[in-house]
Amino acid sequence: MVYYNILIEETGETFRCSPQESLLVGMERLGKKGIPVGCRGGGCGVCKVEITAGTYVSRVMSREYVSVEDEAAGRVLACRVRPSSDITLKVLGKMAKNVCRPLAVPAGTPATL
Ligand code: FES
């Protein structure tokens, strides 16, 4: 099976995603807490990302969340987009708040970063 590498610009993390699955499904495999998964059908807008490099195939997305300008700028709903090459993306809105949140460090752990 073919897999493409998807890079999340803000965190430097990558995940693999096949052309048969949506970017959201691939991202969920990162196992990050708080990845907002809503309707999975392009209708709630929580999974909005901006594709900054790479090619993809998108399915119908609600204009309420993705305007014509958004779509032209690569701002799409991750649950409606499948990769057709390696991709670099930025997470937007609610997604950014959760994905970019540092993982909780247990109290008393020395700071190593
Ligand atoms: S999960 Fe609802 S729009 Fe993507």
Backbone and ligand atoms as CSV (ligand in chain L), in Angstrom:
chain,resi,resn,atom,element,x,y,z
A,1,MET,N,N,0.854,-1.207,0.000
A,1,MET,CA,C,0.000,0.000,0.000
A,1,MET,C,C,0.882,1.248,0.000
A,2,VAL,N,N,0.473,2.210,-0.795
A,2,VAL,CA,C,1.210,3.477,-0.872
A,2,VAL,C,C,0.843,4.334,0.337
A,3,TYR,N,N,1.849,4.952,0.918
A,3,TYR,CA,C,1.596,5.932,1.981
A,3,TYR,C,C,2.338,7.206,1.662
A,4,TYR,N,N,1.735,8.323,1.951
A,4,TYR,CA,C,2.430,9.599,1.813
A,4,TYR,C,C,2.771,10.117,3.199
A,5,ASN,N,N,3.820,10.925,3.237
A,5,ASN,CA,C,4.209,11.544,4.503
A,5,ASN,C,C,3.551,12.903,4.619
A,6,ILE,N,N,2.898,13.119,5.751
A,6,ILE,CA,C,2.221,14.389,5.980
A,6,ILE,C,C,2.937,15.079,7.139
A,7,LEU,N,N,3.390,16.285,6.889
A,7,LEU,CA,C,4.126,17.044,7.907
A,7,LEU,C,C,3.234,18.128,8.487
A,8,ILE,N,N,3.141,18.175,9.796
A,8,ILE,CA,C,2.419,19.276,10.450
A,8,ILE,C,C,3.444,20.368,10.735
A,9,GLU,N,N,3.291,21.482,10.037
A,9,GLU,CA,C,4.306,22.538,10.097
A,9,GLU,C,C,4.581,23.028,11.506
A,10,GLU,N,N,3.524,23.265,12.257
A,10,GLU,CA,C,3.699,23.902,13.570
A,10,GLU,C,C,4.471,23.030,14.556
A,11,THR,N,N,4.294,21.723,14.470
A,11,THR,CA,C,4.889,20.863,15.492
A,11,THR,C,C,6.062,20.057,14.946
A,12,GLY,N,N,6.224,20.023,13.626
A,12,GLY,CA,C,7.287,19.221,13.029
A,12,GLY,C,C,6.986,17.737,13.032
A,13,GLU,N,N,5.786,17.359,13.446
A,13,GLU,CA,C,5.426,15.952,13.474
A,13,GLU,C,C,5.007,15.495,12.082
A,14,THR,N,N,5.247,14.222,11.819
A,14,THR,CA,C,4.770,13.675,10.555
A,14,THR,C,C,3.895,12.471,10.827
A,15,PHE,N,N,2.981,12.235,9.935
A,15,PHE,CA,C,2.220,10.992,9.989
A,15,PHE,C,C,2.051,10.485,8.576
A,16,ARG,N,N,1.707,9.207,8.473
A,16,ARG,CA,C,1.554,8.614,7.157
A,16,ARG,C,C,0.084,8.485,6.828
A,17,CYS,N,N,-0.211,8.656,5.581
A,17,CYS,CA,C,-1.601,8.638,5.177
A,17,CYS,C,C,-1.668,8.042,3.772
A,18,SER,N,N,-2.541,7.085,3.570
A,18,SER,CA,C,-2.656,6.482,2.240
A,18,SER,C,C,-3.634,7.307,1.404
A,19,PRO,N,N,-3.559,7.174,0.092
A,19,PRO,CA,C,-4.491,7.928,-0.759
A,19,PRO,C,C,-5.936,7.458,-0.604
A,20,GLN,N,N,-6.122,6.350,0.095
A,20,GLN,CA,C,-7.487,5.855,0.295
A,20,GLN,C,C,-8.125,6.398,1.568
A,21,GLU,N,N,-7.370,7.133,2.355
A,21,GLU,CA,C,-7.965,7.614,3.609
A,21,GLU,C,C,-7.809,9.125,3.718
A,22,SER,N,N,-8.650,9.714,4.572
A,22,SER,CA,C,-8.597,11.165,4.700
A,22,SER,C,C,-7.421,11.566,5.582
A,23,LEU,N,N,-7.010,12.819,5.433
A,23,LEU,CA,C,-5.919,13.326,6.278
A,23,LEU,C,C,-6.300,13.225,7.751
A,24,LEU,N,N,-7.578,13.373,8.034
A,24,LEU,CA,C,-8.013,13.316,9.433
A,24,LEU,C,C,-7.774,11.924,10.018
A,25,VAL,N,N,-8.064,10.901,9.247
A,25,VAL,CA,C,-7.852,9.526,9.714
A,25,VAL,C,C,-6.358,9.299,9.989
A,26,GLY,N,N,-5.522,9.779,9.080
A,26,GLY,CA,C,-4.080,9.631,9.279
A,26,GLY,C,C,-3.619,10.368,10.520
A,27,MET,N,N,-4.132,11.549,10.698
A,27,MET,CA,C,-3.741,12.384,11.832
A,27,MET,C,C,-4.168,11.753,13.149
A,28,GLU,N,N,-5.287,11.100,13.132
A,28,GLU,CA,C,-5.759,10.444,14.352
A,28,GLU,C,C,-4.785,9.372,14.811
A,29,ARG,N,N,-4.070,8.776,13.866
A,29,ARG,CA,C,-3.114,7.734,14.241
A,29,ARG,C,C,-1.944,8.290,15.036
A,30,LEU,N,N,-1.742,9.587,14.980
A,30,LEU,CA,C,-0.711,10.200,15.822
A,30,LEU,C,C,-1.034,9.972,17.287
A,31,GLY,N,N,-2.305,9.730,17.541
A,31,GLY,CA,C,-2.715,9.423,18.904
A,31,GLY,C,C,-2.707,10.624,19.822
A,32,LYS,N,N,-2.722,11.813,19.235
A,32,LYS,CA,C,-2.728,13.009,20.079
A,32,LYS,C,C,-4.074,13.182,20.732
A,33,LYS,N,N,-4.034,13.521,21.978
A,33,LYS,CA,C,-5.290,13.853,22.644
A,33,LYS,C,C,-5.817,15.150,22.064
A,34,GLY,N,N,-7.093,15.219,21.929
A,34,GLY,CA,C,-7.684,16.509,21.571
A,34,GLY,C,C,-7.735,16.794,20.100
A,35,ILE,N,N,-7.356,15.834,19.257
A,35,ILE,CA,C,-7.575,16.078,17.832
A,35,ILE,C,C,-9.079,16.109,17.635
A,36,PRO,N,N,-9.580,17.230,17.205
A,36,PRO,CA,C,-11.026,17.340,17.141
A,36,PRO,C,C,-11.587,16.541,15.975
A,37,VAL,N,N,-12.336,15.552,16.301
A,37,VAL,CA,C,-12.975,14.765,15.262
A,37,VAL,C,C,-14.463,14.986,15.434
A,38,GLY,N,N,-15.042,15.587,14.440
A,38,GLY,CA,C,-16.463,15.875,14.552
A,38,GLY,C,C,-17.258,14.932,13.681
A,39,CYS,N,N,-17.894,15.530,12.722
A,39,CYS,CA,C,-18.844,14.783,11.882
A,39,CYS,C,C,-18.154,13.832,10.917
A,40,ARG,N,N,-16.896,14.085,10.589
A,40,ARG,CA,C,-16.146,13.343,9.561
A,40,ARG,C,C,-16.782,13.453,8.184
A,41,GLY,N,N,-17.682,14.353,8.027
A,41,GLY,CA,C,-18.389,14.419,6.746
A,41,GLY,C,C,-18.349,15.792,6.107
A,42,GLY,N,N,-17.459,16.675,6.571
A,42,GLY,CA,C,-17.337,17.984,5.947
A,42,GLY,C,C,-18.372,18.992,6.409
A,43,GLY,N,N,-19.059,18.705,7.503
A,43,GLY,CA,C,-20.146,19.591,7.886
A,43,GLY,C,C,-19.990,20.337,9.190
A,44,CYS,N,N,-18.906,20.106,9.950
A,44,CYS,CA,C,-18.815,20.783,11.248
A,44,CYS,C,C,-17.640,21.755,11.317
A,45,GLY,N,N,-16.655,21.604,10.473
A,45,GLY,CA,C,-15.570,22.575,10.371
A,45,GLY,C,C,-14.450,22.446,11.390
A,46,VAL,N,N,-14.505,21.474,12.302
A,46,VAL,CA,C,-13.460,21.434,13.337
A,46,VAL,C,C,-12.110,20.960,12.804
A,47,CYS,N,N,-12.109,20.325,11.660
A,47,CYS,CA,C,-10.859,19.684,11.221
A,47,CYS,C,C,-10.144,20.510,10.149
A,48,LYS,N,N,-10.345,21.810,10.165
A,48,LYS,CA,C,-9.800,22.655,9.092
A,48,LYS,C,C,-8.271,22.750,9.150
A,49,VAL,N,N,-7.662,22.586,8.005
A,49,VAL,CA,C,-6.205,22.691,7.882
A,49,VAL,C,C,-5.880,23.524,6.649
A,50,GLU,N,N,-4.642,23.970,6.581
A,50,GLU,CA,C,-4.192,24.672,5.380
A,50,GLU,C,C,-3.058,23.879,4.760
A,51,ILE,N,N,-3.260,23.431,3.548
A,51,ILE,CA,C,-2.234,22.661,2.854
A,51,ILE,C,C,-1.252,23.644,2.233
A,52,THR,N,N,-0.003,23.584,2.659
A,52,THR,CA,C,0.967,24.555,2.144
A,52,THR,C,C,1.876,23.947,1.079
A,53,ALA,N,N,1.907,22.638,0.984
A,53,ALA,CA,C,2.680,21.993,-0.076
A,53,ALA,C,C,2.097,20.620,-0.333
A,54,GLY,N,N,2.151,20.211,-1.575
A,54,GLY,CA,C,1.669,18.879,-1.929
A,54,GLY,C,C,0.331,18.932,-2.637
A,55,THR,N,N,-0.096,17.797,-3.129
A,55,THR,CA,C,-1.346,17.731,-3.880
A,55,THR,C,C,-2.327,16.811,-3.170
A,56,TYR,N,N,-3.588,17.032,-3.434
A,56,TYR,CA,C,-4.619,16.283,-2.738
A,56,TYR,C,C,-5.893,16.259,-3.573
A,57,VAL,N,N,-6.765,15.376,-3.179
A,57,VAL,CA,C,-8.074,15.275,-3.830
A,57,VAL,C,C,-9.092,15.599,-2.759
A,58,SER,N,N,-9.997,16.535,-3.041
A,58,SER,CA,C,-10.969,16.881,-2.009
A,58,SER,C,C,-12.384,16.558,-2.474
A,59,ARG,N,N,-13.215,16.255,-1.503
A,59,ARG,CA,C,-14.620,16.013,-1.798
A,59,ARG,C,C,-15.428,17.226,-1.349
A,60,VAL,N,N,-16.700,17.192,-1.572
A,60,VAL,CA,C,-17.556,18.347,-1.287
A,60,VAL,C,C,-17.408,18.800,0.168
A,61,MET,N,N,-17.217,20.103,0.355
A,61,MET,CA,C,-17.076,20.660,1.704
A,61,MET,C,C,-18.083,21.790,1.869
A,62,SER,N,N,-18.596,21.941,3.069
A,62,SER,CA,C,-19.597,22.967,3.323
A,62,SER,C,C,-18.993,24.356,3.108
A,63,ARG,N,N,-19.665,25.192,2.315
A,63,ARG,CA,C,-19.209,26.567,2.101
A,63,ARG,C,C,-19.269,27.381,3.399
A,64,GLU,N,N,-20.002,26.880,4.350
A,64,GLU,CA,C,-20.054,27.567,5.631
A,64,GLU,C,C,-18.669,27.587,6.277
A,65,TYR,N,N,-17.880,26.569,5.997
A,65,TYR,CA,C,-16.555,26.458,6.625
A,65,TYR,C,C,-15.409,26.691,5.664
A,66,VAL,N,N,-15.652,26.420,4.407
A,66,VAL,CA,C,-14.591,26.581,3.414
A,66,VAL,C,C,-15.120,27.466,2.287
A,67,SER,N,N,-14.690,28.722,2.286
A,67,SER,CA,C,-15.144,29.643,1.244
A,67,SER,C,C,-14.369,29.353,-0.042
A,68,VAL,N,N,-14.804,29.986,-1.110
A,68,VAL,CA,C,-14.088,29.820,-2.381
A,68,VAL,C,C,-12.633,30.254,-2.206
A,69,GLU,N,N,-12.434,31.365,-1.454
A,69,GLU,CA,C,-11.066,31.865,-1.231
A,69,GLU,C,C,-10.257,30.858,-0.413
A,70,ASP,N,N,-10.906,30.304,0.618
A,70,ASP,CA,C,-10.229,29.294,1.439
A,70,ASP,C,C,-9.740,28.154,0.562
A,71,GLU,N,N,-10.662,27.654,-0.221
A,71,GLU,CA,C,-10.335,26.484,-1.026
A,71,GLU,C,C,-9.179,26.802,-1.982
A,72,ALA,N,N,-9.216,27.990,-2.556
A,72,ALA,CA,C,-8.155,28.380,-3.487
A,72,ALA,C,C,-6.818,28.497,-2.766
A,73,ALA,N,N,-6.865,28.816,-1.461
A,73,ALA,CA,C,-5.631,28.980,-0.694
A,73,ALA,C,C,-5.204,27.671,-0.023
A,74,GLY,N,N,-5.910,26.604,-0.301
A,74,GLY,CA,C,-5.528,25.310,0.273
A,74,GLY,C,C,-6.093,25.072,1.650
A,75,ARG,N,N,-7.023,25.943,2.095
A,75,ARG,CA,C,-7.642,25.738,3.407
A,75,ARG,C,C,-8.846,24.817,3.220
A,76,VAL,N,N,-8.720,23.635,3.764
A,76,VAL,CA,C,-9.711,22.591,3.495
A,76,VAL,C,C,-10.017,21.825,4.789
A,77,LEU,N,N,-11.007,20.970,4.703
A,77,LEU,CA,C,-11.371,20.157,5.863
A,77,LEU,C,C,-10.653,18.807,5.759
A,78,ALA,N,N,-9.885,18.485,6.781
A,78,ALA,CA,C,-9.034,17.291,6.713
A,78,ALA,C,C,-9.834,16.011,6.512
A,79,CYS,N,N,-11.087,16.007,6.966
A,79,CYS,CA,C,-11.893,14.788,6.800
A,79,CYS,C,C,-12.380,14.609,5.376
A,80,ARG,N,N,-12.213,15.630,4.539
A,80,ARG,CA,C,-12.716,15.552,3.163
A,80,ARG,C,C,-11.592,15.502,2.144
A,81,VAL,N,N,-10.368,15.376,2.605
A,81,VAL,CA,C,-9.231,15.473,1.701
A,81,VAL,C,C,-8.357,14.229,1.807
A,82,ARG,N,N,-7.992,13.710,0.656
A,82,ARG,CA,C,-7.070,12.581,0.609
A,82,ARG,C,C,-5.799,13.025,-0.093
A,83,PRO,N,N,-4.660,12.574,0.390
A,83,PRO,CA,C,-3.408,13.027,-0.217
A,83,PRO,C,C,-3.152,12.343,-1.562
A,84,SER,N,N,-2.520,13.060,-2.486
A,84,SER,CA,C,-2.045,12.416,-3.706
A,84,SER,C,C,-0.546,12.685,-3.892
A,85,SER,N,N,0.086,13.156,-2.823
A,85,SER,CA,C,1.552,13.292,-2.776
A,85,SER,C,C,1.890,13.514,-1.298
A,86,ASP,N,N,3.181,13.645,-0.998
A,86,ASP,CA,C,3.535,14.084,0.353
A,86,ASP,C,C,2.943,15.478,0.539
A,87,ILE,N,N,2.596,15.788,1.780
A,87,ILE,CA,C,1.898,17.049,2.048
A,87,ILE,C,C,2.507,17.749,3.256
A,88,THR,N,N,2.536,19.065,3.198
A,88,THR,CA,C,2.838,19.869,4.384
A,88,THR,C,C,1.580,20.661,4.705
A,89,LEU,N,N,1.191,20.677,5.964
A,89,LEU,CA,C,-0.030,21.412,6.304
A,89,LEU,C,C,0.141,22.174,7.617
A,90,LYS,N,N,-0.738,23.147,7.767
A,90,LYS,CA,C,-0.848,23.881,9.028
A,90,LYS,C,C,-2.203,23.565,9.604
A,91,VAL,N,N,-2.275,23.474,10.912
A,91,VAL,CA,C,-3.577,23.248,11.525
A,91,VAL,C,C,-4.182,24.605,11.864
A,92,LEU,N,N,-5.484,24.712,11.752
A,92,LEU,CA,C,-6.152,26.003,11.913
A,92,LEU,C,C,-7.217,25.926,13.002
A,93,GLY,N,N,-7.567,27.067,13.532
A,93,GLY,CA,C,-8.725,27.172,14.420
A,93,GLY,C,C,-8.656,26.236,15.609
A,94,LYS,N,N,-9.761,25.559,15.841
A,94,LYS,CA,C,-9.858,24.664,17.006
A,94,LYS,C,C,-8.816,23.571,16.951
A,95,MET,N,N,-8.528,23.137,15.757
A,95,MET,CA,C,-7.536,22.097,15.561
A,95,MET,C,C,-6.179,22.552,16.095
A,96,ALA,N,N,-5.799,23.780,15.781
A,96,ALA,CA,C,-4.493,24.285,16.195
A,96,ALA,C,C,-4.389,24.316,17.714
A,97,LYS,N,N,-5.461,24.741,18.350
A,97,LYS,CA,C,-5.440,24.863,19.811
A,97,LYS,C,C,-5.109,23.516,20.443
A,98,ASN,N,N,-5.664,22.462,19.896
A,98,ASN,CA,C,-5.469,21.148,20.483
A,98,ASN,C,C,-4.187,20.476,20.024
A,99,VAL,N,N,-3.940,20.509,18.737
A,99,VAL,CA,C,-2.785,19.785,18.207
A,99,VAL,C,C,-1.485,20.418,18.688
A,100,CYS,N,N,-1.467,21.741,18.808
A,100,CYS,CA,C,-0.230,22.423,19.173
A,100,CYS,C,C,-0.051,22.571,20.681
A,101,ARG,N,N,-1.046,22.119,21.429
A,101,ARG,CA,C,-0.931,22.224,22.883
A,101,ARG,C,C,0.157,21.258,23.337
A,102,PRO,N,N,1.082,21.729,24.179
A,102,PRO,CA,C,2.117,20.812,24.645
A,102,PRO,C,C,1.488,19.680,25.443
A,103,LEU,N,N,2.087,18.524,25.367
A,103,LEU,CA,C,1.554,17.401,26.130
A,103,LEU,C,C,1.703,17.716,27.601
A,104,ALA,N,N,0.733,17.295,28.368
A,104,ALA,CA,C,0.784,17.563,29.807
A,104,ALA,C,C,1.971,16.829,30.416
A,105,VAL,N,N,2.746,17.524,31.189
A,105,VAL,CA,C,3.909,16.917,31.842
A,105,VAL,C,C,3.545,16.704,33.307
A,106,PRO,N,N,3.754,15.501,33.814
A,106,PRO,CA,C,3.384,15.268,35.214
A,106,PRO,C,C,4.156,16.204,36.141
A,107,ALA,N,N,3.503,16.630,37.187
A,107,ALA,CA,C,4.130,17.548,38.138
A,107,ALA,C,C,5.401,16.905,38.686
A,108,GLY,N,N,6.446,17.706,38.843
A,108,GLY,CA,C,7.685,17.202,39.432
A,108,GLY,C,C,8.667,16.701,38.382
A,109,THR,N,N,8.262,16.667,37.123
A,109,THR,CA,C,9.176,16.228,36.073
A,109,THR,C,C,10.144,17.377,35.758
A,110,PRO,N,N,11.434,17.116,35.794
A,110,PRO,CA,C,12.367,18.208,35.479
A,110,PRO,C,C,12.205,18.659,34.023
A,111,ALA,N,N,12.311,19.949,33.816
A,111,ALA,CA,C,12.179,20.475,32.461
A,111,ALA,C,C,13.437,20.118,31.686
A,112,THR,N,N,13.266,19.451,30.576
A,112,THR,CA,C,14.438,19.050,29.798
A,112,THR,C,C,14.501,19.770,28.452
A,113,LEU,N,N,13.465,20.563,28.156
A,113,LEU,CA,C,13.471,21.193,26.831
A,113,LEU,C,C,14.155,22.546,26.866
L,1,FES,S1,S,-14.866,16.391,11.107
L,1,FES,FE1,FE,-16.560,17.713,10.672
L,1,FES,S2,S,-15.832,18.895,9.023
L,1,FES,FE2,FE,-14.251,17.439,9.342
